[in-house]
Amino acid sequence: MINVLGFCASPRIGNSLYLLNKAMDEMRAYAEQLGEEISVETCSVRGKKISGCVMCQGCMKDGICIIKDDFKEMQDMWLKADVIIYSVPVYHMGMPAQMKAFIDRLGNSMFGRYKQLFPNVITAPKPLKVIGCIAQGIHAFSGQEHTITQIINHALISGCVPVAGDLWESYIGAGGWTANEESRNALEKQFENGTEDSRIVVTSSQSLARRTLDMAILLKNGGLNSQKVIENPVYISFKENIKK
């Protein structure tokens, strides 16, 4: 079983969710083609209360953030997943504040969650989750690559595996723009009308979904046959999910 999490980083129902749904639909179809069993969940920052990290170090005790809001529910979904596809709108050349707050707190709490395994040095585990990113904005060249790179850096520092879609549409992830249209369904309308730019971002979102699933299958199958390697405590988070 491959557990897939589609994470919408937009605080509204709109273009980011549309692209995420396109990716998740492709993931289901591709899994069926491969004969692979998957479980797909979606998570959104919309309507969630997610405060910023205050660096109090409270999570260093047991990995549980002391701030009481919606972070814990989202953290649990993230920990369960083997594949995470983020669909992120561009806000001021980067990701929205809600998304940044989530990954700040996630990163810090991961140190505390497994701290007892590394008593002599602060070490983050390597959960080897497969991570892909879709980014879209109203304007061209307004921060899509910056946003995708932020997610790649988040994946690397979290001990995960960043994956892109297929060339030529996707080099580091899926990026698109709404051609200056501010409506929430701009990309959907443009795709239905056959515009080339919308086709590119939809196609790259779909190929991203396929390649992340490929990598998750390779990692899980490899992990099942690499017990001596995953006995190293640095892979404890990956090992927890390996047989699920």
C-alpha positions in Angstrom: 0.0 0.0 0.0 1.3 3.4 -1.0 -0.2 6.3 1.1 -0.5 9.5 -0.9 -1.2 12.9 0.5 -2.3 15.8 -1.7 -1.5 19.0 0.2 -3.2 22.2 -1.0 -1.4 25.2 0.3 -4.1 27.7 -0.9 -6.4 29.3 1.7 -9.2 29.3 -1.0 -10.9 26.9 -3.3 -9.3 27.7 -6.7 -6.6 27.1 -9.2 -4.2 25.3 -6.8 -6.9 22.8 -5.8 -7.8 22.3 -9.4 -4.2 21.3 -10.3 -3.9 19.1 -7.2 -7.1 17.3 -8.2 -5.8 16.7 -11.7 -2.6 15.2 -10.2 -4.6 13.0 -7.7 -6.9 11.7 -10.5 -3.8 10.8 -12.6 -2.3 9.1 -9.6 -5.3 6.9 -9.1 -5.4 6.0 -12.8 -1.7 5.3 -13.0 -1.9 3.1 -9.8 -4.7 1.1 -11.4 -2.6 0.7 -14.6 0.3 -0.6 -12.5 -1.8 -2.8 -10.4 -0.6 -0.9 -7.3 -2.8 -0.4 -4.2 -2.8 3.2 -3.0 -4.6 5.3 -0.5 -5.2 9.0 -1.4 -6.0 11.7 1.1 -6.1 15.4 0.7 -5.3 18.2 3.1 -5.8 21.9 2.8 -4.7 25.0 4.8 -8.1 26.4 4.0 -10.1 27.2 7.1 -7.2 25.9 9.3 -5.6 27.8 12.2 -1.9 27.4 11.9 0.2 29.7 14.0 3.9 30.4 13.3 6.7 28.6 15.1 7.9 30.6 18.1 11.0 28.5 18.5 10.2 27.7 22.2 11.8 24.2 21.8 8.8 22.6 23.5 8.6 20.0 20.8 12.1 18.9 21.6 10.6 16.8 24.5 8.5 14.4 22.4 7.9 15.9 19.0 4.6 17.5 20.0 4.1 21.2 19.3 2.8 23.1 22.4 0.7 25.4 20.2 -2.9 24.2 20.2 -4.3 24.6 16.7 -4.8 22.5 13.5 -1.1 21.7 13.0 -1.3 18.3 14.8 -3.9 16.9 12.4 -1.9 18.0 9.4 1.3 16.7 10.9 -0.2 13.2 11.4 -1.4 13.1 7.8 2.1 14.1 6.7 3.8 11.4 8.8 1.5 8.7 7.5 2.1 9.5 3.8 4.7 7.9 1.5 4.1 10.5 -1.2 3.3 14.2 -0.7 2.3 16.5 -3.6 2.1 20.1 -2.6 0.0 22.4 -4.7 1.1 26.0 -3.8 -0.1 29.4 -5.0 2.5 32.1 -5.3 2.2 34.8 -2.7 4.7 37.7 -2.9 7.3 35.5 -4.8 6.9 32.6 -2.5 4.6 30.3 -0.6 1.7 31.5 1.6 2.3 32.2 5.2 0.1 29.3 6.3 2.3 26.8 4.4 5.5 28.3 5.7 4.2 28.1 9.3 3.4 24.4 8.7 6.8 23.4 7.4 8.6 25.4 10.0 6.8 23.6 12.8 7.0 20.2 11.1 10.7 20.5 10.6 11.4 21.4 14.3 9.0 18.8 15.7 10.7 16.0 13.7 13.9 16.5 15.6 12.1 16.1 18.9 10.0 13.2 17.8 13.0 10.9 17.6 15.4 12.7 19.9 15.8 9.7 22.2 17.4 7.7 19.4 20.2 10.3 19.0 21.3 11.2 22.5 24.7 12.7 21.6 23.7 14.9 18.7 20.6 16.6 17.3 19.8 14.5 14.2 16.7 14.5 12.1 15.5 11.2 10.8 15.3 10.4 7.1 11.7 9.4 6.4 12.4 9.2 2.6 9.0 10.4 1.7 8.6 11.3 -2.0 7.8 15.0 -2.5 6.6 16.9 -5.5 5.5 20.4 -6.0 3.0 22.3 -8.2 3.1 26.1 -8.1 0.9 28.6 -9.9 0.4 32.3 -9.8 -1.5 35.0 -11.6 1.5 36.3 -13.4 4.4 34.7 -15.4 7.8 34.8 -13.7 6.3 35.9 -10.4 7.9 33.3 -8.1 6.9 29.9 -9.3 10.4 28.5 -9.5 11.3 30.2 -6.2 8.3 28.5 -4.6 9.1 25.1 -6.0 12.8 25.5 -4.9 11.6 26.3 -1.4 9.7 23.0 -1.4 12.7 21.1 -2.7 14.8 22.6 0.1 12.1 21.6 2.6 12.2 18.0 1.2 16.0 17.8 1.4 16.3 19.2 4.9 13.5 16.9 6.0 15.3 13.8 4.7 12.9 13.2 1.9 13.2 12.7 -1.9 12.2 15.5 -4.2 10.9 14.4 -7.6 9.9 16.3 -10.8 7.7 15.3 -13.7 8.8 14.6 -17.2 10.6 16.8 -19.7 10.1 19.0 -21.4 7.2 20.5 -19.3 8.8 19.8 -15.9 12.3 20.3 -14.8 12.0 20.8 -11.1 8.2 20.6 -10.7 5.0 21.8 -12.3 4.7 25.6 -12.8 2.0 27.6 -14.3 0.2 31.0 -14.4 -3.4 32.2 -15.0 -2.4 34.7 -17.7 -3.4 37.6 -15.4 -6.9 36.2 -14.7 -7.8 36.5 -11.0 -10.8 34.2 -11.0 -10.6 31.0 -8.9 -11.4 28.8 -11.9 -9.1 30.5 -14.4 -6.9 27.5 -15.1 -9.9 25.2 -15.4 -11.6 27.5 -18.0 -8.3 27.9 -19.9 -7.7 24.2 -20.0 -11.2 23.5 -21.3 -10.6 26.1 -24.0 -7.3 24.5 -25.0 -4.8 27.2 -24.1 -1.2 26.0 -24.4 0.0 27.4 -21.1 -2.8 25.7 -19.1 -2.1 22.5 -21.0 1.6 22.6 -19.9 0.9 23.0 -16.2 -1.8 20.3 -16.2 0.4 17.9 -18.2 3.3 18.5 -15.9 1.1 18.1 -12.8 0.0 14.7 -14.1 3.5 13.5 -15.0 4.6 14.7 -11.5 2.0 12.4 -10.0 3.2 9.4 -12.0 6.9 9.9 -11.2 6.3 10.4 -7.5 4.4 7.1 -7.4 7.1 5.4 -9.3 9.7 6.6 -6.8 7.6 5.6 -3.8 7.2 2.0 -5.2 10.9 1.8 -5.8 11.7 3.0 -2.3 9.3 0.7 -0.6 10.2 -2.3 -2.5 13.9 -1.5 -2.0 13.4 -1.0 1.7 11.6 -4.3 2.1 14.8 -5.9 0.7 17.3 -3.8 2.6 16.7 -4.6 6.2 20.3 -4.2 7.3 20.3 -0.6 6.0 17.0 0.5 7.5 18.1 -0.9 10.9 20.1 2.3 11.2 18.0 4.6 13.5 18.3 7.5 11.1 15.8 5.6 8.9 13.3 4.9 11.7 10.5 7.1 10.3 10.8 5.3 6.9 10.9 1.9 8.6 7.7 2.7 10.5 5.9 3.1 7.1 7.6 0.4 5.2 5.1 -2.4 5.7 2.0 -0.3 5.8 
